[in-house]
Amino acid sequence: LNVHNGIDGVVMESESELEGVIYDIAINPLKYIEMGEKSQDFYNNNRTPEHMVAGLWDAVCYAIKH
């Protein structure tokens, strides 16, 4: 749920795709460096401990109301 395929990571449907991804990394390393940077930005902006606590708090409040 946190990986956006081709933007900040790679989602594979099966192990058979791994060879192609490794080949692409060898041919286009900057593409994967940029994906790594975007991934770090996403986590820093959207998956901090504060974000996780807020999500848990919202779930607790919802459960209490229902």
GIVEN-V26548 format. One record per helix or strand of 3 or more residues. SS is the DSSP state (A for helix, B for strand). FROM is the first residue (numbers start at 1). LEN is the number of residues. Records with the same first field share a line. If there is no record, write none. Layout:
SS = FROM-LEN + FROM-LEN
This chain:
A = 15-13 + 29-18 + 49-17
